[in-house]
Amino acid sequence: MSALAPGARGTVAEIKLPPEHRGRLLEMGLLSGTPIELVRFAPLGDPVEIKLRGYHLSLRRHEADLIMIRPA
């Protein structure tokens, strides 16, 4: 996901995180097929801010890189 530019939109295609981290994201609504938008990177590049389901979520860059996005 971090290869996208701020403002890029797409849908979640796959989450390749380990089960202990994947469960937390699923509980927050980050499911396969969920539309998302990459909002911004923090000044040093970490964390990454995304928008989904009407709210903003910040993820560590290494976590965001394990979320595969299908471009809109």
PDB file of N, CA, C and O in Angstrom:
ATOM      1  N   MET A   1       0.821  -1.199   0.000  1.00  0.00           N
ATOM      2  CA  MET A   1       0.000   0.000   0.000  1.00  0.00           C
ATOM      3  C   MET A   1       0.861   1.257   0.000  1.00  0.00           C
ATOM      4  O   MET A   1       0.454   2.277  -0.555  1.00  0.00           O
ATOM      5  N   SER A   2       2.028   1.206   0.603  1.00  0.00           N
ATOM      6  CA  SER A   2       2.824   2.433   0.694  1.00  0.00           C
ATOM      7  C   SER A   2       3.407   2.858  -0.651  1.00  0.00           C
ATOM      8  O   SER A   2       4.000   3.932  -0.750  1.00  0.00           O
ATOM      9  N   ALA A   3       3.250   2.036  -1.685  1.00  0.00           N
ATOM     10  CA  ALA A   3       3.690   2.431  -3.024  1.00  0.00           C
ATOM     11  C   ALA A   3       2.695   3.391  -3.670  1.00  0.00           C
ATOM     12  O   ALA A   3       3.000   4.004  -4.692  1.00  0.00           O
ATOM     13  N   LEU A   4       1.506   3.523  -3.078  1.00  0.00           N
ATOM     14  CA  LEU A   4       0.488   4.431  -3.601  1.00  0.00           C
ATOM     15  C   LEU A   4       0.821   5.868  -3.211  1.00  0.00           C
ATOM     16  O   LEU A   4       1.539   6.111  -2.240  1.00  0.00           O
ATOM     17  N   ALA A   5       0.299   6.795  -3.967  1.00  0.00           N
ATOM     18  CA  ALA A   5       0.468   8.215  -3.651  1.00  0.00           C
ATOM     19  C   ALA A   5      -0.699   8.677  -2.785  1.00  0.00           C
ATOM     20  O   ALA A   5      -1.795   8.127  -2.893  1.00  0.00           O
ATOM     21  N   PRO A   6      -0.488   9.673  -1.930  1.00  0.00           N
ATOM     22  CA  PRO A   6      -1.607  10.217  -1.168  1.00  0.00           C
ATOM     23  C   PRO A   6      -2.741  10.625  -2.105  1.00  0.00           C
ATOM     24  O   PRO A   6      -2.513  11.225  -3.155  1.00  0.00           O
ATOM     25  N   GLY A   7      -3.962  10.289  -1.706  1.00  0.00           N
ATOM     26  CA  GLY A   7      -5.138  10.561  -2.522  1.00  0.00           C
ATOM     27  C   GLY A   7      -5.560   9.373  -3.367  1.00  0.00           C
ATOM     28  O   GLY A   7      -6.666   9.359  -3.906  1.00  0.00           O
ATOM     29  N   ALA A   8      -4.688   8.370  -3.492  1.00  0.00           N
ATOM     30  CA  ALA A   8      -5.018   7.180  -4.279  1.00  0.00           C
ATOM     31  C   ALA A   8      -6.125   6.392  -3.584  1.00  0.00           C
ATOM     32  O   ALA A   8      -6.179   6.304  -2.357  1.00  0.00           O
ATOM     33  N   ARG A   9      -7.004   5.822  -4.405  1.00  0.00           N
ATOM     34  CA  ARG A   9      -8.118   5.036  -3.881  1.00  0.00           C
ATOM     35  C   ARG A   9      -8.081   3.639  -4.478  1.00  0.00           C
ATOM     36  O   ARG A   9      -7.536   3.418  -5.559  1.00  0.00           O
ATOM     37  N   GLY A  10      -8.664   2.720  -3.760  1.00  0.00           N
ATOM     38  CA  GLY A  10      -8.757   1.352  -4.233  1.00  0.00           C
ATOM     39  C   GLY A  10      -9.590   0.532  -3.274  1.00  0.00           C
ATOM     40  O   GLY A  10     -10.236   1.071  -2.374  1.00  0.00           O
ATOM     41  N   THR A  11      -9.571  -0.766  -3.470  1.00  0.00           N
ATOM     42  CA  THR A  11     -10.266  -1.678  -2.563  1.00  0.00           C
ATOM     43  C   THR A  11      -9.263  -2.695  -2.042  1.00  0.00           C
ATOM     44  O   THR A  11      -8.293  -3.040  -2.718  1.00  0.00           O
ATOM     45  N   VAL A  12      -9.513  -3.161  -0.842  1.00  0.00           N
ATOM     46  CA  VAL A  12      -8.638  -4.159  -0.238  1.00  0.00           C
ATOM     47  C   VAL A  12      -8.796  -5.466  -1.009  1.00  0.00           C
ATOM     48  O   VAL A  12      -9.905  -5.983  -1.147  1.00  0.00           O
ATOM     49  N   ALA A  13      -7.683  -5.996  -1.511  1.00  0.00           N
ATOM     50  CA  ALA A  13      -7.699  -7.262  -2.236  1.00  0.00           C
ATOM     51  C   ALA A  13      -7.322  -8.417  -1.309  1.00  0.00           C
ATOM     52  O   ALA A  13      -7.906  -9.497  -1.383  1.00  0.00           O
ATOM     53  N   GLU A  14      -6.343  -8.180  -0.438  1.00  0.00           N
ATOM     54  CA  GLU A  14      -5.852  -9.242   0.439  1.00  0.00           C
ATOM     55  C   GLU A  14      -5.088  -8.617   1.593  1.00  0.00           C
ATOM     56  O   GLU A  14      -4.456  -7.572   1.442  1.00  0.00           O
ATOM     57  N   ILE A  15      -5.154  -9.272   2.753  1.00  0.00           N
ATOM     58  CA  ILE A  15      -4.394  -8.835   3.922  1.00  0.00           C
ATOM     59  C   ILE A  15      -3.429  -9.956   4.272  1.00  0.00           C
ATOM     60  O   ILE A  15      -3.857 -11.051   4.637  1.00  0.00           O
ATOM     61  N   LYS A  16      -2.131  -9.696   4.166  1.00  0.00           N
ATOM     62  CA  LYS A  16      -1.110 -10.720   4.382  1.00  0.00           C
ATOM     63  C   LYS A  16      -0.464 -10.629   5.764  1.00  0.00           C
ATOM     64  O   LYS A  16       0.641 -11.130   5.970  1.00  0.00           O
ATOM     65  N   LEU A  17      -1.145  -9.998   6.698  1.00  0.00           N
ATOM     66  CA  LEU A  17      -0.625  -9.879   8.060  1.00  0.00           C
ATOM     67  C   LEU A  17      -0.818 -11.188   8.816  1.00  0.00           C
ATOM     68  O   LEU A  17      -1.699 -11.974   8.468  1.00  0.00           O
ATOM     69  N   PRO A  18      -0.006 -11.436   9.849  1.00  0.00           N
ATOM     70  CA  PRO A  18      -0.209 -12.616  10.687  1.00  0.00           C
ATOM     71  C   PRO A  18      -1.575 -12.542  11.377  1.00  0.00           C
ATOM     72  O   PRO A  18      -2.110 -11.451  11.576  1.00  0.00           O
ATOM     73  N   PRO A  19      -2.137 -13.693  11.740  1.00  0.00           N
ATOM     74  CA  PRO A  19      -3.486 -13.723  12.336  1.00  0.00           C
ATOM     75  C   PRO A  19      -3.677 -12.783  13.520  1.00  0.00           C
ATOM     76  O   PRO A  19      -4.748 -12.191  13.661  1.00  0.00           O
ATOM     77  N   GLU A  20      -2.663 -12.629  14.378  1.00  0.00           N
ATOM     78  CA  GLU A  20      -2.845 -11.776  15.561  1.00  0.00           C
ATOM     79  C   GLU A  20      -3.030 -10.308  15.193  1.00  0.00           C
ATOM     80  O   GLU A  20      -3.666  -9.571  15.945  1.00  0.00           O
ATOM     81  N   HIS A  21      -2.497  -9.865  14.065  1.00  0.00           N
ATOM     82  CA  HIS A  21      -2.681  -8.486  13.614  1.00  0.00           C
ATOM     83  C   HIS A  21      -3.871  -8.367  12.671  1.00  0.00           C
ATOM     84  O   HIS A  21      -4.557  -7.345  12.662  1.00  0.00           O
ATOM     85  N   ARG A  22      -4.118  -9.395  11.885  1.00  0.00           N
ATOM     86  CA  ARG A  22      -5.229  -9.380  10.935  1.00  0.00           C
ATOM     87  C   ARG A  22      -6.561  -9.252  11.676  1.00  0.00           C
ATOM     88  O   ARG A  22      -7.445  -8.518  11.234  1.00  0.00           O
ATOM     89  N   GLY A  23      -6.710  -9.953  12.787  1.00  0.00           N
ATOM     90  CA  GLY A  23      -7.952  -9.907  13.553  1.00  0.00           C
ATOM     91  C   GLY A  23      -8.294  -8.500  14.009  1.00  0.00           C
ATOM     92  O   GLY A  23      -9.451  -8.083  13.953  1.00  0.00           O
ATOM     93  N   ARG A  24      -7.286  -7.773  14.458  1.00  0.00           N
ATOM     94  CA  ARG A  24      -7.507  -6.391  14.918  1.00  0.00           C
ATOM     95  C   ARG A  24      -8.026  -5.528  13.773  1.00  0.00           C
ATOM     96  O   ARG A  24      -8.940  -4.728  13.968  1.00  0.00           O
ATOM     97  N   LEU A  25      -7.453  -5.682  12.583  1.00  0.00           N
ATOM     98  CA  LEU A  25      -7.885  -4.890  11.432  1.00  0.00           C
ATOM     99  C   LEU A  25      -9.274  -5.297  10.962  1.00  0.00           C
ATOM    100  O   LEU A  25     -10.068  -4.446  10.561  1.00  0.00           O
ATOM    101  N   LEU A  26      -9.572  -6.588  11.010  1.00  0.00           N
ATOM    102  CA  LEU A  26     -10.912  -7.048  10.633  1.00  0.00           C
ATOM    103  C   LEU A  26     -11.961  -6.447  11.559  1.00  0.00           C
ATOM    104  O   LEU A  26     -13.035  -6.048  11.108  1.00  0.00           O
ATOM    105  N   GLU A  27     -11.654  -6.382  12.851  1.00  0.00           N
ATOM    106  CA  GLU A  27     -12.585  -5.788  13.817  1.00  0.00           C
ATOM    107  C   GLU A  27     -12.836  -4.312  13.525  1.00  0.00           C
ATOM    108  O   GLU A  27     -13.904  -3.789  13.846  1.00  0.00           O
ATOM    109  N   MET A  28     -11.857  -3.638  12.918  1.00  0.00           N
ATOM    110  CA  MET A  28     -12.005  -2.221  12.585  1.00  0.00           C
ATOM    111  C   MET A  28     -12.622  -2.015  11.209  1.00  0.00           C
ATOM    112  O   MET A  28     -12.741  -0.880  10.746  1.00  0.00           O
ATOM    113  N   GLY A  29     -13.018  -3.107  10.548  1.00  0.00           N
ATOM    114  CA  GLY A  29     -13.719  -2.986   9.272  1.00  0.00           C
ATOM    115  C   GLY A  29     -12.851  -3.053   8.039  1.00  0.00           C
ATOM    116  O   GLY A  29     -13.332  -2.799   6.935  1.00  0.00           O
ATOM    117  N   LEU A  30     -11.588  -3.387   8.196  1.00  0.00           N
ATOM    118  CA  LEU A  30     -10.690  -3.496   7.045  1.00  0.00           C
ATOM    119  C   LEU A  30     -10.801  -4.916   6.491  1.00  0.00           C
ATOM    120  O   LEU A  30     -10.026  -5.803   6.849  1.00  0.00           O
ATOM    121  N   LEU A  31     -11.774  -5.106   5.617  1.00  0.00           N
ATOM    122  CA  LEU A  31     -12.082  -6.414   5.048  1.00  0.00           C
ATOM    123  C   LEU A  31     -11.777  -6.418   3.559  1.00  0.00           C
ATOM    124  O   LEU A  31     -11.683  -5.363   2.933  1.00  0.00           O
ATOM    125  N   SER A  32     -11.626  -7.597   3.002  1.00  0.00           N
ATOM    126  CA  SER A  32     -11.450  -7.720   1.560  1.00  0.00           C
ATOM    127  C   SER A  32     -12.643  -7.070   0.866  1.00  0.00           C
ATOM    128  O   SER A  32     -13.792  -7.327   1.227  1.00  0.00           O
ATOM    129  N   GLY A  33     -12.372  -6.237  -0.121  1.00  0.00           N
ATOM    130  CA  GLY A  33     -13.429  -5.529  -0.839  1.00  0.00           C
ATOM    131  C   GLY A  33     -13.777  -4.167  -0.272  1.00  0.00           C
ATOM    132  O   GLY A  33     -14.569  -3.438  -0.871  1.00  0.00           O
ATOM    133  N   THR A  34     -13.204  -3.804   0.873  1.00  0.00           N
ATOM    134  CA  THR A  34     -13.474  -2.505   1.489  1.00  0.00           C
ATOM    135  C   THR A  34     -12.806  -1.387   0.689  1.00  0.00           C
ATOM    136  O   THR A  34     -11.604  -1.455   0.434  1.00  0.00           O
ATOM    137  N   PRO A  35     -13.560  -0.359   0.287  1.00  0.00           N
ATOM    138  CA  PRO A  35     -12.937   0.791  -0.385  1.00  0.00           C
ATOM    139  C   PRO A  35     -12.087   1.584   0.613  1.00  0.00           C
ATOM    140  O   PRO A  35     -12.510   1.828   1.742  1.00  0.00           O
ATOM    141  N   ILE A  36     -10.900   1.979   0.189  1.00  0.00           N
ATOM    142  CA  ILE A  36     -10.029   2.781   1.051  1.00  0.00           C
ATOM    143  C   ILE A  36      -9.383   3.894   0.237  1.00  0.00           C
ATOM    144  O   ILE A  36      -9.350   3.859  -0.993  1.00  0.00           O
ATOM    145  N   GLU A  37      -8.875   4.873   0.958  1.00  0.00           N
ATOM    146  CA  GLU A  37      -8.115   5.971   0.352  1.00  0.00           C
ATOM    147  C   GLU A  37      -6.856   6.177   1.177  1.00  0.00           C
ATOM    148  O   GLU A  37      -6.919   6.222   2.406  1.00  0.00           O
ATOM    149  N   LEU A  38      -5.722   6.301   0.518  1.00  0.00           N
ATOM    150  CA  LEU A  38      -4.487   6.638   1.207  1.00  0.00           C
ATOM    151  C   LEU A  38      -4.504   8.146   1.433  1.00  0.00           C
ATOM    152  O   LEU A  38      -4.496   8.913   0.471  1.00  0.00           O
ATOM    153  N   VAL A  39      -4.526   8.575   2.678  1.00  0.00           N
ATOM    154  CA  VAL A  39      -4.643   9.998   3.005  1.00  0.00           C
ATOM    155  C   VAL A  39      -3.274  10.669   3.002  1.00  0.00           C
ATOM    156  O   VAL A  39      -3.063  11.655   2.296  1.00  0.00           O
ATOM    157  N   ARG A  40      -2.343  10.133   3.793  1.00  0.00           N
ATOM    158  CA  ARG A  40      -1.026  10.767   3.872  1.00  0.00           C
ATOM    159  C   ARG A  40      -0.043   9.866   4.596  1.00  0.00           C
ATOM    160  O   ARG A  40      -0.412   8.894   5.256  1.00  0.00           O
ATOM    161  N   PHE A  41       1.218  10.228   4.446  1.00  0.00           N
ATOM    162  CA  PHE A  41       2.299   9.617   5.200  1.00  0.00           C
ATOM    163  C   PHE A  41       2.732  10.627   6.252  1.00  0.00           C
ATOM    164  O   PHE A  41       2.700  11.832   6.001  1.00  0.00           O
ATOM    165  N   ALA A  42       3.132  10.160   7.414  1.00  0.00           N
ATOM    166  CA  ALA A  42       3.692  11.054   8.423  1.00  0.00           C
ATOM    167  C   ALA A  42       4.991  11.654   7.867  1.00  0.00           C
ATOM    168  O   ALA A  42       5.556  11.108   6.919  1.00  0.00           O
ATOM    169  N   PRO A  43       5.468  12.756   8.431  1.00  0.00           N
ATOM    170  CA  PRO A  43       6.657  13.428   7.897  1.00  0.00           C
ATOM    171  C   PRO A  43       7.869  12.518   7.671  1.00  0.00           C
ATOM    172  O   PRO A  43       8.619  12.730   6.718  1.00  0.00           O
ATOM    173  N   LEU A  44       8.074  11.530   8.508  1.00  0.00           N
ATOM    174  CA  LEU A  44       9.205  10.617   8.325  1.00  0.00           C
ATOM    175  C   LEU A  44       8.788   9.337   7.596  1.00  0.00           C
ATOM    176  O   LEU A  44       9.564   8.384   7.522  1.00  0.00           O
ATOM    177  N   GLY A  45       7.567   9.315   7.058  1.00  0.00           N
ATOM    178  CA  GLY A  45       7.106   8.176   6.273  1.00  0.00           C
ATOM    179  C   GLY A  45       6.390   7.092   7.052  1.00  0.00           C
ATOM    180  O   GLY A  45       5.899   6.133   6.457  1.00  0.00           O
ATOM    181  N   ASP A  46       6.318   7.218   8.350  1.00  0.00           N
ATOM    182  CA  ASP A  46       5.684   6.203   9.178  1.00  0.00           C
ATOM    183  C   ASP A  46       5.032   6.893  10.363  1.00  0.00           C
ATOM    184  O   ASP A  46       5.736   7.607  11.077  1.00  0.00           O
ATOM    185  N   PRO A  47       3.768   6.737  10.622  1.00  0.00           N
ATOM    186  CA  PRO A  47       2.813   5.797  10.041  1.00  0.00           C
ATOM    187  C   PRO A  47       2.155   6.316   8.757  1.00  0.00           C
ATOM    188  O   PRO A  47       2.422   7.421   8.285  1.00  0.00           O
ATOM    189  N   VAL A  48       1.285   5.462   8.222  1.00  0.00           N
ATOM    190  CA  VAL A  48       0.497   5.748   7.025  1.00  0.00           C
ATOM    191  C   VAL A  48      -0.943   5.965   7.479  1.00  0.00           C
ATOM    192  O   VAL A  48      -1.465   5.178   8.269  1.00  0.00           O
ATOM    193  N   GLU A  49      -1.584   7.010   6.996  1.00  0.00           N
ATOM    194  CA  GLU A  49      -2.981   7.279   7.355  1.00  0.00           C
ATOM    195  C   GLU A  49      -3.874   6.901   6.180  1.00  0.00           C
ATOM    196  O   GLU A  49      -3.659   7.342   5.051  1.00  0.00           O
ATOM    197  N   ILE A  50      -4.889   6.069   6.468  1.00  0.00           N
ATOM    198  CA  ILE A  50      -5.850   5.678   5.438  1.00  0.00           C
ATOM    199  C   ILE A  50      -7.252   6.047   5.899  1.00  0.00           C
ATOM    200  O   ILE A  50      -7.498   6.234   7.091  1.00  0.00           O
ATOM    201  N   LYS A  51      -8.156   6.149   4.951  1.00  0.00           N
ATOM    202  CA  LYS A  51      -9.555   6.438   5.262  1.00  0.00           C
ATOM    203  C   LYS A  51     -10.390   5.272   4.753  1.00  0.00           C
ATOM    204  O   LYS A  51     -10.257   4.852   3.604  1.00  0.00           O
ATOM    205  N   LEU A  52     -11.245   4.758   5.617  1.00  0.00           N
ATOM    206  CA  LEU A  52     -12.152   3.685   5.254  1.00  0.00           C
ATOM    207  C   LEU A  52     -13.407   3.780   6.094  1.00  0.00           C
ATOM    208  O   LEU A  52     -13.359   4.170   7.261  1.00  0.00           O
ATOM    209  N   ARG A  53     -14.521   3.425   5.502  1.00  0.00           N
ATOM    210  CA  ARG A  53     -15.808   3.386   6.209  1.00  0.00           C
ATOM    211  C   ARG A  53     -16.101   4.661   6.998  1.00  0.00           C
ATOM    212  O   ARG A  53     -16.742   4.607   8.048  1.00  0.00           O
ATOM    213  N   GLY A  54     -15.634   5.816   6.495  1.00  0.00           N
ATOM    214  CA  GLY A  54     -15.949   7.091   7.125  1.00  0.00           C
ATOM    215  C   GLY A  54     -15.037   7.499   8.266  1.00  0.00           C
ATOM    216  O   GLY A  54     -15.297   8.512   8.916  1.00  0.00           O
ATOM    217  N   TYR A  55     -13.982   6.751   8.533  1.00  0.00           N
ATOM    218  CA  TYR A  55     -13.054   7.168   9.588  1.00  0.00           C
ATOM    219  C   TYR A  55     -11.615   7.010   9.118  1.00  0.00           C
ATOM    220  O   TYR A  55     -11.350   6.363   8.104  1.00  0.00           O
ATOM    221  N   HIS A  56     -10.693   7.603   9.856  1.00  0.00           N
ATOM    222  CA  HIS A  56      -9.267   7.564   9.527  1.00  0.00           C
ATOM    223  C   HIS A  56      -8.574   6.562  10.440  1.00  0.00           C
ATOM    224  O   HIS A  56      -8.892   6.449  11.624  1.00  0.00           O
ATOM    225  N   LEU A  57      -7.628   5.845   9.867  1.00  0.00           N
ATOM    226  CA  LEU A  57      -6.888   4.819  10.586  1.00  0.00           C
ATOM    227  C   LEU A  57      -5.411   4.982  10.254  1.00  0.00           C
ATOM    228  O   LEU A  57      -5.050   5.147   9.089  1.00  0.00           O
ATOM    229  N   SER A  58      -4.565   4.938  11.262  1.00  0.00           N
ATOM    230  CA  SER A  58      -3.115   5.005  11.041  1.00  0.00           C
ATOM    231  C   SER A  58      -2.519   3.625  11.258  1.00  0.00           C
ATOM    232  O   SER A  58      -2.818   2.946  12.241  1.00  0.00           O
ATOM    233  N   LEU A  59      -1.670   3.223  10.320  1.00  0.00           N
ATOM    234  CA  LEU A  59      -0.993   1.929  10.381  1.00  0.00           C
ATOM    235  C   LEU A  59       0.502   2.139  10.257  1.00  0.00           C
ATOM    236  O   LEU A  59       0.955   3.088   9.616  1.00  0.00           O
ATOM    237  N   ARG A  60       1.261   1.254  10.870  1.00  0.00           N
ATOM    238  CA  ARG A  60       2.703   1.277  10.640  1.00  0.00           C
ATOM    239  C   ARG A  60       2.950   0.947   9.177  1.00  0.00           C
ATOM    240  O   ARG A  60       2.206   0.180   8.566  1.00  0.00           O
ATOM    241  N   ARG A  61       3.980   1.522   8.636  1.00  0.00           N
ATOM    242  CA  ARG A  61       4.258   1.327   7.205  1.00  0.00           C
ATOM    243  C   ARG A  61       4.443  -0.150   6.859  1.00  0.00           C
ATOM    244  O   ARG A  61       3.971  -0.601   5.815  1.00  0.00           O
ATOM    245  N   HIS A  62       5.124  -0.909   7.722  1.00  0.00           N
ATOM    246  CA  HIS A  62       5.330  -2.327   7.415  1.00  0.00           C
ATOM    247  C   HIS A  62       4.014  -3.102   7.444  1.00  0.00           C
ATOM    248  O   HIS A  62       3.873  -4.093   6.728  1.00  0.00           O
ATOM    249  N   GLU A  63       3.044  -2.668   8.258  1.00  0.00           N
ATOM    250  CA  GLU A  63       1.715  -3.290   8.240  1.00  0.00           C
ATOM    251  C   GLU A  63       0.979  -2.916   6.958  1.00  0.00           C
ATOM    252  O   GLU A  63       0.368  -3.769   6.314  1.00  0.00           O
ATOM    253  N   ALA A  64       1.040  -1.646   6.595  1.00  0.00           N
ATOM    254  CA  ALA A  64       0.353  -1.174   5.387  1.00  0.00           C
ATOM    255  C   ALA A  64       0.877  -1.880   4.141  1.00  0.00           C
ATOM    256  O   ALA A  64       0.116  -2.141   3.210  1.00  0.00           O
ATOM    257  N   ASP A  65       2.180  -2.193   4.119  1.00  0.00           N
ATOM    258  CA  ASP A  65       2.761  -2.865   2.958  1.00  0.00           C
ATOM    259  C   ASP A  65       2.255  -4.294   2.793  1.00  0.00           C
ATOM    260  O   ASP A  65       2.405  -4.878   1.719  1.00  0.00           O
ATOM    261  N   LEU A  66       1.664  -4.860   3.828  1.00  0.00           N
ATOM    262  CA  LEU A  66       1.130  -6.220   3.755  1.00  0.00           C
ATOM    263  C   LEU A  66      -0.360  -6.241   3.426  1.00  0.00           C
ATOM    264  O   LEU A  66      -0.993  -7.296   3.454  1.00  0.00           O
ATOM    265  N   ILE A  67      -0.916  -5.073   3.115  1.00  0.00           N
ATOM    266  CA  ILE A  67      -2.309  -4.975   2.678  1.00  0.00           C
ATOM    267  C   ILE A  67      -2.286  -4.711   1.177  1.00  0.00           C
ATOM    268  O   ILE A  67      -1.848  -3.654   0.724  1.00  0.00           O
ATOM    269  N   MET A  68      -2.761  -5.682   0.421  1.00  0.00           N
ATOM    270  CA  MET A  68      -2.751  -5.583  -1.039  1.00  0.00           C
ATOM    271  C   MET A  68      -3.993  -4.830  -1.503  1.00  0.00           C
ATOM    272  O   MET A  68      -5.110  -5.143  -1.091  1.00  0.00           O
ATOM    273  N   ILE A  69      -3.789  -3.837  -2.361  1.00  0.00           N
ATOM    274  CA  ILE A  69      -4.860  -2.957  -2.821  1.00  0.00           C
ATOM    275  C   ILE A  69      -5.091  -3.145  -4.315  1.00  0.00           C
ATOM    276  O   ILE A  69      -4.146  -3.212  -5.101  1.00  0.00           O
ATOM    277  N   ARG A  70      -6.350  -3.227  -4.688  1.00  0.00           N
ATOM    278  CA  ARG A  70      -6.753  -3.225  -6.096  1.00  0.00           C
ATOM    279  C   ARG A  70      -7.089  -1.781  -6.436  1.00  0.00           C
ATOM    280  O   ARG A  70      -8.055  -1.241  -5.897  1.00  0.00           O
ATOM    281  N   PRO A  71      -6.315  -1.134  -7.321  1.00  0.00           N
ATOM    282  CA  PRO A  71      -6.566   0.277  -7.651  1.00  0.00           C
ATOM    283  C   PRO A  71      -7.982   0.503  -8.180  1.00  0.00           C
ATOM    284  O   PRO A  71      -8.557  -0.357  -8.849  1.00  0.00           O
ATOM    285  N   ALA A  72      -8.527   1.669  -7.868  1.00  0.00           N
ATOM    286  CA  ALA A  72      -9.888   2.017  -8.322  1.00  0.00           C
ATOM    287  C   ALA A  72      -9.870   2.436  -9.775  1.00  0.00           C
ATOM    288  O   ALA A  72     -10.915   2.764 -10.336  1.00  0.00           O
TER     289      ALA A  72
END
